[in-house]
């Protein structure tokens, strides 16, 4: 939270400096549009807080601050209050995400094409059948993979060689047995991904996976697929 506020203040000051410079060089700038645009930039960054602020009172605070009047809270008190609210909101979101993940996996089984690997935790659906050759536990397959959360937010897109012995166990279970050139959608409960320390508040994780090569060690052309991770 402290890091976010520092980042927010840096963006605010930097933006204000740019606008101030532009205003100094160009006398014809519409101050109303400039003010609204600055507010728009601030408003977009407020989403990173994870909860809604009272904009009426926020604007009141901006006005009082510009007039050098006292704030109802000190900066330390403000940061502490924000941190407490963030913790509370994260706890609510984490709890809801777990419920959503469990509900999704239960209802997902209504699709007759969905196969369950681990009850209530790990499922997959074949999107495209491949060739007869299959990925074995001793292989290092090259896969094209996109990972997203239940809210459809993408967190990784990659085309890389996978060391099955070192990858996430749930992902290993989902990849082993895939056919060459098969495409598969994998659904993983947050318990198998994050435990209690989630960077995305215990959301269900969905991977779209395609096997490009069964074993990179045996494919002389496999190097072209290495080091292409986009986060």
Secondary structure, 3 states (H helix, E strand, C coil): CHHHHHHHHHHHHHHHHHHHHHHHHCCCCCHHHHHHHHHHHHHHHHHHHCCCCCHHHHHHHHHHHHCCCCCCCCHHHHHHHHHHHHHHHHHHHHHHHHHHHHHHHHHHCCCCCEEEEECCCEEEEEEECCCCCECCCCCCCEEEEEEEECCCCEEEEEEEECCCCCCCHHHHHHHCCCECCCEEEEEECHHHCCCCCCCCCCCCEEEEEEEEECCHHHCCCHHHHCCCCEC
